[in-house]
Amino acid sequence: MPPARSVLITGGASGIGLATARAFAAQGCPLLLADISPSVHEVARSLGTPQAAAHAFEADMGEETQVLALASEAMRLFGGCDVLVNCAGVSQKRDGKAIPPTEVRTADWERVLRINLTAPFLLCRELIPAMQRRKFGRIVNVASRAGRTFSKGAGSDYAASKAGLIGLTRHLAGTYAADGITVNAVAPGRVHTPLANTSSAEVLAKAMQEIPAGRFGTPDEIAQAIVFLASDGAAYLTGACLDVNGGGFMA
Ligand SMILES: NC(=O)c1ccc[n+]([C@@H]2O[C@H](COP(=O)([O-])OP(=O)(O)OC[C@H]3O[C@@H](n4cnc5c(N)ncnc54)[C@H](O)[C@@H]3O)[C@@H](O)[C@H]2O)c1
């Protein structure tokens, strides 16, 4: 058995992040779960075991000082982390629909970019040096189909942040491949989570029609892709963006 890896997951209190936390907990991995929601404490309590602790960290990934505090907490607890899953993300909607680009306020654009793109960058910047020292690291960025192709249900800020996250993934992958660090992204299509449910029933019904599999994904199906990318078996896989979308977009 390989050693249980320490895992930091942002957005670990709900949806895909929570399913990912459960999957790593089932492998006996010590966890640090970060979320803006106070429910992250209860999630960590429910997942921790005497052999593998689960720590909670309540923080807003839109605030640089709180992101840096999270990185410091990972250094204090685990001397960094073996696996970093950047999963926290937000999508702005108005009446369940994407806001037209011409009506997006600058402050809202910047907040979406800070949470979805800048926070993953900051965590990578702070935690990669410890991975380099260990000669091991797995970074998985949760992007979106909306960062891969046009998606009517997504806003311009969201699409730009996720496309940027895929670009950042490739850049880091190339830069740190020789250090035993892999950096990959997953690009989920629609998944049954509270975030997807911010879309109106009309938007969701249309989205379903465009999926060859005829259904939305489950958080567990995305978590399994993340766990695979973080595994020892994926050591030679880096800079990829895995489309997990029931065939809704094929590159
Ligand atoms: N659900 C989908 O259809 C879908 C599709 C493509 C991509 N994604 C991406 O998957 C990721 C997870 O989303 P989900 O669908 O599980 O949604 P979710 O709403 O269930 O989970 C998102 C989590 O992020 C947390 N969060 C939000 N803002 C935060 C902030 N400022 N600081 C810290 N934590 C914050 C939330 O509290 C929540 O626990 C996101 O990055 C999202 O963009 C989701």
Ligand as a Chemical Component Dictionary entry (heavy atoms), coordinates in Angstrom:
data_LIG
# 
_chem_comp.id                   LIG 
_chem_comp.type                 NON-POLYMER 
_chem_comp.pdbx_formal_charge   0 
_chem_comp.three_letter_code    LIG 
# 
loop_
_chem_comp_atom.comp_id 
_chem_comp_atom.atom_id 
_chem_comp_atom.alt_atom_id 
_chem_comp_atom.type_symbol 
_chem_comp_atom.charge 
_chem_comp_atom.model_Cartn_x 
_chem_comp_atom.model_Cartn_y 
_chem_comp_atom.model_Cartn_z 
_chem_comp_atom.pdbx_ordinal 
LIG N1  N1  N 0  -22.243 21.519 -10.498 1  
LIG C1  C1  C 0  -21.906 21.685 -11.754 2  
LIG O1  O1  O 0  -22.738 21.506 -12.652 3  
LIG C2  C2  C 0  -20.504 22.090 -12.118 4  
LIG C3  C3  C 0  -20.144 22.024 -13.458 5  
LIG C4  C4  C 0  -18.856 22.399 -13.821 6  
LIG C5  C5  C 0  -17.964 22.804 -12.854 7  
LIG N2  N2  N 1  -18.346 22.861 -11.557 8  
LIG C6  C6  C 0  -17.359 23.332 -10.607 9  
LIG O2  O2  O 0  -17.243 22.427 -9.542  10 
LIG C7  C7  C 0  -16.780 23.110 -8.389  11 
LIG C8  C8  C 0  -17.618 22.685 -7.196  12 
LIG O3  O3  O 0  -18.934 23.126 -7.412  13 
LIG P1  P1  P 0  -20.207 22.272 -6.963  14 
LIG O4  O4  O 0  -21.035 22.069 -8.160  15 
LIG O5  O5  O -1 -19.795 21.140 -6.131  16 
LIG O6  O6  O 0  -20.970 23.387 -6.122  17 
LIG P2  P2  P 0  -21.378 23.480 -4.594  18 
LIG O7  O7  O 0  -22.075 24.795 -4.484  19 
LIG O8  O8  O 0  -22.071 22.258 -4.141  20 
LIG O9  O9  O 0  -19.953 23.536 -3.860  21 
LIG C9  C9  C 0  -19.125 24.652 -3.937  22 
LIG C10 C10 C 0  -18.479 24.835 -2.578  23 
LIG O10 O10 O 0  -17.602 25.956 -2.665  24 
LIG C11 C11 C 0  -17.830 26.760 -1.530  25 
LIG N3  N3  N 0  -17.507 28.149 -1.816  26 
LIG C12 C12 C 0  -18.189 29.017 -2.594  27 
LIG N4  N4  N 0  -17.611 30.218 -2.552  28 
LIG C13 C13 C 0  -16.534 30.105 -1.734  29 
LIG C14 C14 C 0  -15.559 31.011 -1.293  30 
LIG N5  N5  N 0  -15.584 32.302 -1.649  31 
LIG N6  N6  N 0  -14.600 30.559 -0.449  32 
LIG C15 C15 C 0  -14.584 29.278 -0.030  33 
LIG N7  N7  N 0  -15.502 28.374 -0.410  34 
LIG C16 C16 C 0  -16.469 28.789 -1.263  35 
LIG C17 C17 C 0  -19.312 26.602 -1.222  36 
LIG O11 O11 O 0  -19.629 26.985 0.122   37 
LIG C18 C18 C 0  -19.517 25.130 -1.486  38 
LIG O12 O12 O 0  -19.286 24.354 -0.347  39 
LIG C19 C19 C 0  -16.831 24.598 -8.707  40 
LIG O13 O13 O 0  -15.547 25.081 -8.992  41 
LIG C20 C20 C 0  -17.708 24.643 -9.942  42 
LIG O14 O14 O 0  -17.418 25.754 -10.754 43 
LIG C21 C21 C 0  -19.596 22.507 -11.161 44 
# 
loop_
_chem_comp_bond.comp_id 
_chem_comp_bond.atom_id_1 
_chem_comp_bond.atom_id_2 
_chem_comp_bond.value_order 
_chem_comp_bond.pdbx_ordinal 
LIG N1  C1  SING 1  
LIG C1  O1  DOUB 2  
LIG C1  C2  SING 3  
LIG C2  C3  SING 4  
LIG C2  C21 DOUB 5  
LIG C3  C4  DOUB 6  
LIG C4  C5  SING 7  
LIG C5  N2  DOUB 8  
LIG N2  C6  SING 9  
LIG N2  C21 SING 10 
LIG C6  O2  SING 11 
LIG C6  C20 SING 12 
LIG O2  C7  SING 13 
LIG C7  C8  SING 14 
LIG C7  C19 SING 15 
LIG C8  O3  SING 16 
LIG O3  P1  SING 17 
LIG P1  O4  DOUB 18 
LIG P1  O5  SING 19 
LIG P1  O6  SING 20 
LIG O6  P2  SING 21 
LIG P2  O7  DOUB 22 
LIG P2  O8  SING 23 
LIG P2  O9  SING 24 
LIG O9  C9  SING 25 
LIG C9  C10 SING 26 
LIG C10 O10 SING 27 
LIG C10 C18 SING 28 
LIG O10 C11 SING 29 
LIG C11 N3  SING 30 
LIG C11 C17 SING 31 
LIG N3  C12 SING 32 
LIG N3  C16 SING 33 
LIG C12 N4  DOUB 34 
LIG N4  C13 SING 35 
LIG C13 C14 SING 36 
LIG C13 C16 DOUB 37 
LIG C14 N5  SING 38 
LIG C14 N6  DOUB 39 
LIG N6  C15 SING 40 
LIG C15 N7  DOUB 41 
LIG N7  C16 SING 42 
LIG C17 O11 SING 43 
LIG C17 C18 SING 44 
LIG C18 O12 SING 45 
LIG C19 O13 SING 46 
LIG C19 C20 SING 47 
LIG C20 O14 SING 48 
# 
